[in-house]
Amino acid sequence: MALDFERLRELRAADPAGIGRALAERKRREVIRGDGRLFIVAADHPARGAVAVGADPTAMADRYELLERMALAVSRPGVDGVLGTPDIIDDLAALGLLDDKIVVGSMNRGGLRGASFEMDDRYTAYDVEAMVRQGIDFAKTLIRVDLNDAGTAATLEATARAVNAAAAAGLPIMLEPFMSNRVDGRVVNDLSADAVILSTAIASGLGNSSAYTWMKLPVVPEMERVMAATTMPTLLLGGDNGGDPDETFASWAEALALPGVRGLTVGRTLLYPHDGDVAAAVDTAARLVHTDL
């Protein structure tokens, strides 16, 4: 897509307040409408130092290419919104791409990939006060729980405070929990059903109210057991695109049919598909979420 990057650079340099105006003036929508299901395209990975996709270690490093892929994705029918850190959301707002879209703000990006402090996942991006002020529609956090890493405690405490603030503000907040551990120095998420159930139980109890809490959960074997572990509205995450696309889409379709599942929040799998056809990948996922398309 043809995007005016020269204007974006000039706005950032000469009129930074214009980004705030773009956010304030965008056309907003209800979070839940129509069929009640959501399809969110995610691009908050780079701020945590995660720019790899599959075997390409720097696939997401080119910001202009990422924005072009995001612009194409959000232009497709059935895409309800985007998830990103302030840098991504500000770029998309300045480019005029957020009208009638749900904007989800990513909050904790301090647990940098590969860092010794990765489990102490500080809240270094959005906070609830800023999201309310800027008209962000939804909050998102990442909660990796490593029972052998004391940094997990700080992340849990900070997340509980975020849930408190979101509930007080009436802001929906999705929690993305994992049971994690280090394998050869690298943090690995346990994607067994039992582990996802345990992480969901831990995340569900964070904060002084769960009224505005959603879950963002991976699609794993025995997904029906996972969804039996929570009454909270749940979006499925897509993960990396290392698997067979047909098998991935089939697993999403099966999980989307389960009670409590409200849709998808997917990034790299759709923005950087194996065949390079972003529109086709997004359209396939959109039809899985919104079956009337």
C-alpha positions in Angstrom: 0.0 0.0 0.0 1.1 3.6 -0.7 1.7 5.3 2.7 2.9 8.8 3.2 6.0 8.2 5.2 7.5 11.6 4.4 4.5 13.2 6.0 4.8 10.9 9.0 8.5 11.8 9.5 7.7 15.5 9.2 4.8 15.2 11.6 7.0 13.5 14.2 9.8 16.2 13.8 7.8 19.4 13.4 4.4 18.8 14.9 4.5 15.9 17.4 1.2 17.1 18.9 -0.4 16.1 15.6 -0.1 12.5 16.7 -2.3 13.2 19.7 -4.8 15.0 17.5 -4.9 12.0 15.2 -5.7 9.7 18.0 -8.3 12.1 19.5 -10.0 12.7 16.2 -10.2 9.1 14.9 -13.6 7.5 14.5 -14.1 5.0 17.4 -16.3 2.0 17.7 -17.8 -0.3 20.3 -15.5 -3.1 21.4 -18.4 -5.6 21.1 -20.8 -5.3 18.1 -22.3 -7.4 15.3 -21.5 -11.0 15.9 -19.7 -10.2 19.1 -16.4 -11.7 17.9 -13.0 -9.9 17.5 -10.1 -10.3 15.1 -7.1 -8.2 16.2 -3.8 -8.0 14.3 -0.8 -7.7 16.7 2.5 -6.0 16.2 3.9 -5.4 19.7 6.8 -7.9 19.4 9.7 -5.5 18.4 9.5 -3.4 21.6 10.5 -6.6 23.5 13.4 -7.2 21.2 11.6 -10.0 19.3 12.0 -9.1 15.7 12.5 -12.7 14.3 9.9 -14.6 12.3 10.7 -18.2 11.7 14.2 -18.6 10.4 14.6 -14.8 9.6 16.2 -13.2 12.7 15.3 -9.6 11.6 12.1 -10.0 9.7 10.2 -7.4 11.7 13.2 -4.9 12.0 12.2 -2.8 9.0 9.6 -0.4 10.4 8.4 0.8 7.0 7.8 -2.7 5.8 6.0 -3.6 9.0 3.7 -0.6 8.7 2.9 -1.5 5.1 2.0 -5.0 6.1 -0.1 -3.7 9.0 -1.9 -1.2 6.7 -2.7 -4.0 4.3 -4.0 -6.2 7.1 -6.3 -3.6 8.7 -7.7 -2.7 5.3 -9.1 -6.2 4.9 -12.8 -7.0 5.7 -13.3 -8.5 9.2 -10.2 -7.0 10.9 -11.6 -5.3 14.0 -8.4 -3.7 15.3 -4.7 -3.6 16.1 -2.5 -4.4 19.1 0.7 -2.4 19.5 3.1 -0.4 21.6 2.8 3.4 21.5 5.4 3.7 18.7 3.3 1.5 16.4 0.0 2.9 17.4 1.2 6.5 16.9 2.5 5.6 13.5 -0.8 4.0 12.5 -2.8 6.9 13.9 -0.6 9.5 12.0 -1.1 7.5 8.8 -4.9 7.6 9.3 -5.3 3.9 9.6 -7.2 3.6 12.9 -10.7 4.8 12.1 -13.4 2.4 13.2 -10.8 0.1 14.6 -10.3 -1.2 18.2 -6.9 -0.1 19.4 -5.2 -2.3 22.0 -2.3 -0.9 23.9 0.5 -3.2 24.9 1.8 -2.5 28.5 4.7 -4.5 29.7 7.6 -4.8 27.2 10.5 -4.7 29.7 11.2 -8.4 29.7 13.5 -8.2 26.7 14.0 -11.4 24.8 17.2 -13.2 25.9 17.8 -10.8 28.8 18.9 -12.1 32.3 16.0 -10.1 33.6 13.4 -11.4 31.1 11.0 -12.7 33.8 11.0 -9.3 35.5 8.7 -8.0 32.8 8.5 -4.3 33.6 5.7 -2.1 32.4 7.6 0.1 30.0 5.0 1.0 27.4 1.4 2.1 27.9 -0.2 2.7 31.3 -3.9 2.8 32.0 -4.0 6.6 32.6 -2.4 7.3 29.2 -4.6 4.8 27.4 -7.7 6.5 28.8 -6.4 9.9 27.9 -5.5 8.9 24.4 -8.7 7.0 23.7 -7.1 3.6 23.5 -9.9 1.0 23.7 -8.3 -2.1 25.3 -5.2 -3.0 27.3 -2.9 -6.0 27.0 -0.3 -7.6 29.2 2.1 -10.5 29.0 2.5 -12.7 32.1 5.2 -15.4 32.0 5.4 -17.4 35.2 8.7 -19.1 36.0 8.5 -20.7 39.4 12.3 -20.8 39.5 12.8 -17.1 38.7 12.2 -14.5 41.4 11.5 -11.9 38.7 8.1 -13.4 38.2 6.9 -12.0 41.5 7.5 -8.4 40.3 5.6 -9.1 37.1 2.7 -10.6 38.9 2.5 -7.6 41.3 2.7 -5.1 38.5 0.1 -6.9 36.5 -2.3 -6.9 39.5 -1.9 -3.2 39.7 -2.6 -2.8 36.0 -5.8 -4.9 36.4 -6.8 -2.7 39.3 -6.3 0.5 37.3 -8.1 -0.9 34.2 -11.1 -2.0 36.2 -11.3 1.3 37.9 -11.3 3.0 34.5 -13.7 0.6 32.9 -11.0 -0.4 30.4 -11.0 -4.0 29.1 -7.7 -5.7 29.7 -6.5 -8.9 28.2 -3.9 -11.1 30.1 -1.6 -13.4 28.1 -0.3 -15.9 30.6 2.3 -18.7 30.2 4.1 -21.1 32.5 7.7 -20.6 31.4 11.2 -22.0 32.2 14.7 -21.6 31.0 16.1 -24.2 28.6 19.8 -23.7 27.8 19.4 -20.1 29.0 16.4 -19.4 26.8 12.9 -18.8 28.1 10.5 -21.4 26.7 6.8 -21.4 27.2 5.1 -24.7 28.3 2.3 -25.3 25.8 0.8 -28.4 27.4 -2.8 -28.1 28.3 -2.0 -28.6 32.0 0.4 -25.7 31.9 -1.9 -23.3 30.1 -4.7 -24.2 32.6 -2.4 -23.4 35.5 -1.3 -20.1 34.0 -4.9 -19.2 33.3 -5.8 -19.9 37.0 -2.9 -17.7 38.2 -3.7 -14.8 35.8 -7.4 -14.9 36.6 -6.9 -14.1 40.2 -4.8 -11.0 39.6 -6.2 -7.6 40.7 -9.1 -6.6 42.9 -11.7 -7.1 40.2 -12.0 -9.4 37.3 -15.0 -7.6 35.7 -12.9 -6.2 32.8 -10.4 -9.0 32.4 -10.1 -11.0 29.2 -7.7 -13.9 28.5 -5.4 -14.2 25.5 -4.5 -17.9 25.3 -2.5 -20.1 22.9 -4.1 -22.9 20.9 -2.9 -26.2 22.4 -4.0 -29.8 22.4 -7.0 -30.5 24.6 -8.2 -26.9 24.2 -11.6 -27.8 25.5 -10.0 -28.4 28.9 -8.3 -25.1 28.7 -11.5 -23.2 28.0 -13.2 -25.1 30.8 -10.8 -23.4 33.2 -12.2 -19.8 32.7 -15.4 -17.9 32.4 -13.6 -14.9 31.0 -13.9 -13.9 27.4 -10.9 -15.3 25.5 -9.0 -14.4 22.4 -6.7 -17.0 20.8 -3.1 -16.0 20.0 -1.3 -17.2 16.9 2.3 -17.4 17.9 5.1 -17.7 15.4 4.6 -19.0 11.9 6.8 -22.0 12.1 4.1 -24.6 11.4 2.1 -25.7 8.4 -0.4 -22.9 7.6 -3.2 -25.3 6.8 -2.8 -27.1 10.1 -2.6 -23.8 12.0 -5.8 -22.5 10.4 -7.5 -25.8 11.1 -6.5 -25.7 14.8 -7.8 -22.1 15.1 -11.1 -23.1 13.5 -11.6 -25.9 16.0 -10.7 -23.8 19.0 -12.9 -20.9 17.8 -15.9 -23.1 18.1 -15.4 -23.6 21.9 -17.6 -21.8 24.4 -16.0 -18.6 25.7 -13.7 -18.0 22.7 -14.4 -14.6 21.2 -11.8 -14.4 18.4 -8.2 -14.1 17.4 -5.3 -11.9 18.2 -2.5 -12.8 15.7 0.6 -11.1 14.5 3.6 -12.7 12.8 1.7 -15.7 11.4 -0.4 -13.4 9.3 1.9 -10.4 8.7 4.7 -12.6 7.5 3.1 -15.7 6.0 5.2 -18.4 4.3 4.0 -17.4 0.8 4.2 -13.7 1.4 0.5 -13.1 0.7 -0.6 -11.0 3.7 -4.0 -10.3 2.3 -4.8 -13.9 1.7 -3.6 -15.0 5.2 -5.6 -12.2 6.9 -8.7 -13.0 4.8 -8.5 -16.7 5.8 -8.3 -15.9 9.5 -11.1 -13.2 9.2 -13.4 -15.8 7.8 -12.7 -18.2 10.7 -13.6 -15.4 13.2 -16.5 -13.8 11.3 -18.2 -16.7 9.6 -20.6 -14.5 7.8 -17.9 -13.0 5.6 
